[in-house]
Amino acid sequence: MSALSIAVVGGGLLGRLLAWKLLQRGHRLCIFERGSRAAEQSAARIAASMLAPYTEVASAERQVFEWGLRALAWWPQHIAELGEATGVDITCRVDGSVVVAHELDQSTLAHFLQQLQAVVPDHLADVEQLTAARLAELEPELAGRYRNGLFLPHEGYLDNSALLRALERAIAELSGHWHEHVDVTDIEPGRLYAQGRWRDFDCVVDCRGIGAKGQLAGLRGVRGEVLWLRAPEVNLQRPVRLMHPRYKLYIAPRPDNRYVIGATEIESESMAPVTVRSHLELLSALYSLHSGFAEAEVEHAWSHCRPAMPNNLPVVMAEPGRLVVNGLYRHGYLLSPHVVEQALEKFDQGMCERVGAS
């Protein structure tokens, strides 16, 4: 395939991954981003970036599980490549996650196990039911707090902040060009409208997330709220889920005793700051999990709307001159490898280039 002139609209996770891969293939490419290349307006920056096919499939389609399993091998390979190319150290660990519940909430833990038995009965050998002693072996700081739990060895997490920085650097080193603080208001095959004029390309890749709502039928926003903490007195090695009748609190580790905390999933497109109620619920649940979080510093309280289609599954749609990728919902880092590979296949098949492109 000859080199194409490509515009990627949206510099979030999908936009950066696709830009990086397309530049590696020799295409000429620029990214149009409504914010800055720091991704401060992107759901990708705020996410916990857990790789959790087992915990997600309990409330999702079986396809999410299958696609997510592939991500467990995809991410370490590509992160190693990115780290070597850019010098950015990106933490990526796939050594399991732990699920626990307080004594009064044991029924929620049992229900979660039943969901796994119903949806992925062929993978139950990979679900370990923990005794208190085994839990203490895996996560010593939870010793004595819970009498049982579950260990999901094929789950993990990655450091999304470092990943986004590395992708930005890799794109620049491959001569990708950023157009920052540019609001693209319309996209048609082979062209986009921004800053009062149309611009022509061989292909426009629409990765706007919720920003594409006006042009992608059925797209909606699902609000999520997270807290970023630094907790020097807490040393959890793996992602931890705390089951609760109303919500499932997750704690995703980061380097330097930092943690991303979340649980909320609200059918709302509000981009307002995190509410007091969410603060109270998240922090009280967090303290009940580990008292060391009492001395933690709250570094960020962020909210964002994640793009979702009616079936909560991603879409990859190609036509001459345009490729649309969207709808990662709450599974951004888990499903983006599958979506990126699907999108690249469309290019390989010649489905995305404008007729007569050179």
N, C-alpha and C positions, 0 to 999 in steps of 0.2 A: 504493500500500500504506500502511495506517495504521501509526503507530509501534508497534513491538513492545517488550516487555520481554525482554531477552536477557541470558543469563549466558554468558560465555566462560570456560571452565575451562582454565587454563594460559596463562601470560603470556610464552611464548617467542616465536619469530619468527611462526609462524602465528597464534597468539592475538592478538598485537599488531596484525598487519596486518589481520586480520579485524575486530578491535574498531575500529580507525581507520576502515575503510571503512564499517562498519555505522553508526557514529556520524555519519559524513558524510551518511548517508541519513536521519538523523533519528530513529533508534531510541534507546531508553533502554537503557543497557548498563552492566554491571559485570563486572570480571575477578576471578576467584578464582585466586590464585597460592599454591602451596605454599611458595615462598620469598618474596623481596621483589621489588619492582618493579625493582630493580637487576639482576635476571636472573642472579644468581650461581649458581643451580642449573640454568640452561638450557643445552642443547647449543648454542643460537644464539649464546651469548656466547663459547663456546670455539672455534667453527668458524673455519676460514681464510676463509670467505665468498668463495671464488673462483667466478667465472662462467666455467666451462670445459666447454662442451658437447663439444668435440672430444676433449679428454683423458679425459673421463669415458665417452664412448660406446665406447671401446675395450674396456671391461669391463662394459657396461650395454646395456639395450635401446635400439633405435633411437628409441623414443618419448622417452627421456631427452634425446636429441640434439634432436629436433624441439621439445619443450617448452622446452629450454634456449635454443635460438636466439631464441625469443620473449622470454625473460627479458632478453636483451641490450638490447632497446629499452624494455622495461617498467621496468626499474630506474632508468635515468637520468631518465625522465619523472617517476616517482613520488618519487624522491629530491629532484629539483628542487622539486616541490610541497611535500614535507615541510620542506625547508630554508627555503623562503619562509615557510611557516606558523609555524615554530618558532624560526628563527634559528640552528639547529644546522648547522654545516658538516660535510657528509658526503662524504668522498672516494669517488668512483665513477669508475673508469676502465675503458674498454673499448677498449684500444689494443694488444691482443695478449698472448700469452704465448710463452715460449721453452722448448723441450725439448732437453736435451743429454745426453750420456753420455760417460764416460771411455773411453779407447781400448780397454781390455780389455772394456768392456761395449757395444761398438758393435752387437753382435747384438741387444741389447734395444731399441735405438733402431730398428733395421731391422724388428724384430718389431712394434713399435708402429705404424710406418708401414704395414706389411702389414695390421694390424688396421683401420686407418682405410680402407685401400683396399677391404677386404672389407665394412665396415659402412656407410660413407658414400661410396661411389664417385662419387656425383653432386656431392660437395662438395670433391673433391680439388684443384680449382683454387684453393681458399682455404688450402691447406697448402703453405707455401713451404719447400723444402729449402735450408738455409743453407750457404753457404761460410764459412770462418773470417773473411773480410773483412766479409761481410754481418752475421754474428753480432756482430762488434766494433762495427759501425755501430749495431745495435739496443741492445746492452748492452755499452758500452765496458769495463766492469770484468771481463767474461768474455773479453776479447781475449787471444789467445795460450794460452788454457787448453784450448780445444776446436777441432778441425779442421772440425767440421760441427755440424748440429743441425736443428731444425724451428722454424718460426715459424707460429703460429696466430693470425692477425690478429683473428679474431672471438672473442676471449676477454678476460677482465679480472677485476676484483675490486672489492669495496667495503669500506668501513670499518664492520664490524658493530657495534663499540662505539658509534660515533656514531649509527648507524642506530637501535639499540635505545633510546638516550637520546632521540632525536627522536620516536620512536613513543610513548614514555612521556609526553613533553611534549604531543604532539598529542592523545593520548587525554584527558589532564587538561583541556586547553583546550576540548575538545568535551564536557566534563562527564561523561566516563566515570569510574566509581568503582572503585577498587582495593580488594580484600579480600586483604591480604597475610598470609602465614604461616597460610594456611587449607588444610587437607588435605581435599579432596573425596573421599570414600570410595565414593560410589555415584552413578550418573547414570541417570535414567529419562526418558522423554519428558516434557518440561515441568517437570522438577524435579531437584534435586540434594540430596545428603545431606552436610552438613558441620557440624561443631561440635555434634553431638548432635541435629540436627533437619533436617527436610526444608524446602526453600525452593522456591517455585513461580515459574515464568517462562513466557512464551509459547514460548520456545525456549532450549535449552541447547546450546551449541557446545562439543564435547569436543575440546580441543587439548592433551591431557595428554602426548603423546608416549609414552615408555616407561611413564609412570605409568598408562596405560590398559590395561596388559597383562592385568589380570584380567578385563576386559570386552570386549576386542577379540581374537577368535580369530586365532591365527597370528602375532600381534605378538611380536617378539623384539628384544633389544638387541644392538647391534654396537659394541664398545668402540673408541674412538679416543683417541689421545694426541697432544698438541701442546705445543710450547714457544713462548713469546713472548719475543723477544729485542729488545734495543736494541743496534744495531751501528753506531756512528758512522763506522767505517772502510769501510762497505759502502753503495753507492748503486745498488742495482738498481731499475729503473723499472717492471718488469713481473713478474708471477708467473713463476717458473722451476721446471721439473720436471727432476730428475736421475734418469735411468733406471738401474735396478740389477736384477740377477737376482732379488733377494728382495723389494725394495720400490721404490716410486716416491716419492722424496723431493720434497715441494713446499715452495716458499718464496713466501709471499704478502706483498707489501709493505704497510706502514702508514705514516702520516705520521710525521715526526721520526725517520727511520732505524730504525723498528721493523719487525719481521718476525715472521710466524707460520710455524712450521716443523712439518711433520707427515709421516707416511707410514704409520703403523700402522693396521691394520684387523683387529680381532681378534674372532672369534666367541665373545664372552664378555659377560656382563652385570655383570661386576665394576666397581664404582665406586672401586676402590682407587687410590691415587696412582700417578703415572707410575713405571714400574719403572726400575731401574738399567740393565738391558739396553736399554730403549728410549732412555734418555738417551744411552748410549754410542753406539748405532747412529746416532741422529739427529745428534748433535754431530760424530761422526767423518765422516759423509757430508757434513755442512754445511761442515766445514773443508776437505774435499777439493774442494768446489765453489768456495770463495772463502776464501783464507787470512785475509781481514779479519775473518771471524767468530771468529777466535781471541780477539779482545779484546772480544767482545760480552758484554753483561750479560744473564743469564737472569732475566727479570722474573717469569715464571710458568711452571709446569709443570702442565698441566691434563689431566684425563681425563674422559670422559663416555661414556654409552651412547646411540647414535643409534637411533631407532625404525625398524624395518624389518619389512615384511610378507614372506611367503614368496617372492614374485616381485621383491622389492626396489623395487616401484613404490608410489606414494602411493595412498591411498584417500580418497574423498569420498562419504559415505553419508548420505542424508537420509531422515527420516520425520517425521510431524507431531510437533513438540515437541522434536526432537533432530537435530543435525547432527554427524557425526563426521568429522574431518579428521586424518590421521595418516600415518606411514610414509614420511617424507621420506628416510630412510636417510642416505647420505653426500652427498646432493644438495640440502641444505636451501635454500641461497640460489639455486641454479640452478632448482629446480622450484617453489619457493613461489609465484611469480607465477601459474603455471598452476593450482596448487591453489586459490589465493585466488579467481581468476576463476571456477573451477568451483563453488566454494562460494557465491559471490555469485549465480551463475545459479540455484542451488537456491532462494535466497531470492526471486529475481525470479519464479520459477515457483510460489511459494507452497507449496513442499514442506516447509518447515521449521517453520512456525508451528503451534502447538497448535490443535486444532479448537476453535472458539469464541473464539479470541484476538481481542482488541480493540486 
